Amino acid sequence: MADLDPSSEDSSVDSREQSSQDSKLEFSEDEETLIIRMFNLVGERWSLIAGRIPGRTAEEIEKYWTSRYSTSE
């Protein structure tokens, strides 16, 4: 039974982590402008763009970009 407890804790931590990531997708106007400018310069090099924005990961920026600017055509 001790083996089941840690796994149930892990799943609750994962769900909390996911909800915090969703709320982090709110970017400031300055961050958005920088992402657009960097994307125009370097393309989809998300880690390079993330290196210019403190506290943001490449995954967050890519998720933000695809949710905001991807074309579904």
C-alpha positions in Angstrom: 0.0 0.0 0.0 2.9 2.4 0.6 3.8 2.1 -3.1 0.3 3.6 -4.0 0.6 6.7 -1.9 3.5 8.3 -3.6 2.0 7.8 -7.1 -1.3 9.4 -6.0 0.7 12.4 -4.6 2.6 12.7 -7.8 -0.6 12.9 -9.9 -2.0 15.6 -7.7 1.3 17.6 -8.0 1.1 17.2 -11.8 -2.4 18.6 -12.0 -1.4 21.6 -9.9 1.7 22.1 -12.0 -0.4 22.0 -15.2 -2.9 24.6 -13.9 0.0 26.9 -12.9 1.5 26.6 -16.4 -1.9 27.5 -18.0 -2.0 30.7 -15.9 1.6 31.5 -16.9 0.6 31.8 -20.6 -0.4 35.4 -19.9 2.4 37.5 -21.3 3.0 41.2 -20.9 2.8 43.5 -23.8 6.6 43.9 -23.7 7.1 40.1 -23.7 4.7 39.7 -26.6 6.5 42.4 -28.7 9.9 40.8 -28.0 8.6 37.3 -28.9 7.3 38.7 -32.2 10.5 40.5 -33.0 12.7 37.5 -32.1 10.4 35.2 -34.1 10.9 37.4 -37.1 14.7 37.3 -36.6 15.3 33.6 -35.7 12.1 31.7 -36.5 11.0 28.9 -34.3 14.1 28.8 -32.2 12.1 28.9 -28.9 15.1 28.3 -26.6 16.9 31.2 -28.1 13.8 33.4 -27.7 13.3 32.2 -24.1 16.9 33.2 -23.3 15.9 36.8 -23.8 12.9 36.6 -21.5 13.7 36.0 -17.8 11.5 33.4 -16.1 10.1 31.9 -19.3 10.8 28.5 -20.8 11.1 27.6 -24.5 8.0 25.4 -24.0 5.9 28.2 -22.6 6.8 30.5 -25.4 6.2 27.9 -28.1 2.8 27.0 -26.5 1.9 30.7 -26.3 2.9 31.3 -29.9 1.1 28.3 -31.3 -2.1 29.1 -29.3 -2.0 32.8 -30.4 -0.5 32.9 -33.9 -0.8 29.4 -35.4 -2.8 29.2 -38.6 -5.2 26.3 -38.9 -5.6 26.4 -42.6 
